[in-house]
Amino acid sequence: MFGPHLILEAYGCPRESLADLNGLSEMLDAFPLRLDMTKIMPPYVFRYQGKVEEDWGLSGVVLIAESHISIHTFPDKGFATLDIFSCREFSVDDAIGFFCTSFAPESYD
């Protein structure tokens, strides 16, 4: 394995946390240090509004020397995704814990 690839789907998250653009930016800014990775750019976070009204949400990514960390939220659905790919080992448990601290999901896969 080149490195872990964590894909997490979170359900039942509070709408307020999923709709907080500044909160998502701060989380992505802190995530690399939390996992002992090397951030190579500030996070890029934006609001997306699709054709289906309840599909709106936030998307953010931070590039790291090891690859990337991205998060997509859907506030009206209480749903978020986390994607971390790394060319070296990292603590998947720490990554999940940090994500759950911010988004407080009822469950995740």
N, C-alpha and C positions, 0 to 999 in steps of 0.2 A: 504494500500500500504506500502510495506517495505521501499521503497525509490524510487525516480525517476529513470527511465532508459531512457536516451536520446540517440536516434539513429538519426543521421543527415546525409543526403546525399547532397553533395555540387557539383554544376555544373558550368562550365565556369571559373574555377580557373586558374590563370596564371601558365604556365608550370614551370617557374623558382622557384616559391614558393613550388610547389609540389615535385620538384626534389632536394630540399635543405635538405640533411640529417642532417647537423648541426642545421639548423633552426628548423626542426621538433624536434630534441632532446631538444633544448632550450625551445621550446614551451611546450613540455610535462613536462619538469622540472619545469616550472613556473605555469602550469595549476592547480595543487593541492592547492597551496597557494592562487591563484586567487579565488578559490571556497571555501576557508577556510576548506580544507581537509588535511589529514595527509599522506604525502609521506613516504612510507616505503622502497623504493629502488630507485636508479637512473633510468631514463628511459632506456629502451632497444630499440634501433632503428636499423633496417637493411634494405638493398636493396634486393629486390626480382626480379628475372628474370625468367619468366615462359616460357612455350613452344611457346606461341603466343607473338611475339616481342613487340607489343604495350601494352601488359598486365604488363609490368615491373612497379615497383613502390617502394615506401617506406612503411614500416610498423613499428609502434612503440607503446609501451605500458609503462605505469607507474602504478605500483601497489600502492594503497593507503589503509590505514586502513579501509576505508569505502567500498572499492572494487577495481575498475580499471578505467583507462582512456586509450582508444586506438584510433589510427588514422591510416588509410590506404590511400595512395595516388596513383593515376594513372596519371602521368604527361602527357603522350601522349594523354590521353582522357580528360584532364582538370577536373578530377573527384577526389573527396576525401570523405571519410566517417569518422565520429566521433562517438564513442560509450563511453558513461559514465554511469556506474552503481554505485549507492551509496545506502548504507543502511540507509542514513539519507537525509533529504531535502537539496537541493542546488538550487541556482538561475539558472534555465535553460536559462533565457535571458542573464545572464552574461556569461555563458558557450558558448552560440551561438555567442555573441558579440566578445569574445576573439578569438574564432576559426575564425570568419570572418575577424578580423583584420589581421590575419596572412595569410589567403588564399584568401581573396577578391573574393568570388564566385559571379557569376552573379545571381544565384538563389540557393535555397536550399529547401529541404523537411525535 
